[in-house]
Amino acid sequence: MGKKANTGKREETKSEKFKRVVIPRVNKALKAIELVGNQSGSAYAYTEKDVDVIITALHDAVRAVDSRYKGKGKADAGFRLT
């Protein structure tokens, strides 16, 4: 009891797991950013202040990711447009 059956598959390395998980997540994030950019069309009304808040939030999120990879940060609480 408690033993795994040997299915003949080798165990995934941490590097392989990282790549398997991070590639679709980064692609999803890039697509989401692209969709945010789509809101710049004439079908929407926004102010320069709105744009500044959005761009600042995106820059902050990238800086937070950078800090986390360097072991200096933690996750942010999220984004709000007021």
N, C-alpha and C positions, 0 to 999 in steps of 0.2 A: 504494500500500500504506500502511496506517496511517490512512487517512481514513475518517471515518464517513459513511455514506449519509445524505442529508437526508431524513428521514421526514416532514417538514412540521410536526413538533411543536416548540414553543418550549422552550427550556431552563428548567427549574424554578429559581426563585430560592431563595436560602438560607432566606428566611423561609417560603416555601411548603414547602420540604423539611422545615424544623423542625416546622411545624404538622402535616404529613402523618405524620411519625414520632412526634412527642411525644403527640399526642392518643390514639392507641391504647395507647401505653405507660403514660400516666397512668391511663387507664381500666382497664388490666390491673392496675396497682398498687392502685387503689382497690378493685377486686374482690378482690384478694388480701388486703387489709386486712379487708374484709368477711368473708372466709372465716376469717381468724384470729379475728374476733369470734364466729363461730359456735361456736368451741371453748369458749365460756363456758357452754354448755348443760349440763344435768344428766347427760348421757351421759358426761361427762369429769370426772376428778378433778384438781385443781390447787391449789396453795397461793397465798397472797397474795404470797409471794416470787416464784413463777413469773410471776404477773401483773405484778408490778413490773418484773421483768427484761424481759418482753415489751414492756410499754409504754415502758420506757426505750430499748430497742432501736429501736422505731418512731420515738420522738421524736429519737433520735440520727441515724437515717437521714434524717429530714426536715431536721434542722439541717445535715447533711452536703450534702444537695442544695442547700440555701440557700447554703452556703459556696461550693460549686462554681460556682453561677451568679454569685456575687459575686467569683469568681476567687481564693478564699482556701483552697480545700480540695481533697481528693482522695478517691477511692473508699475505702470501708471494707472490712475483711476479711471481714465476715459476722456471723452470729448463731449462738449456741450456748446451749442451755438445759441447765444442769448440775444 
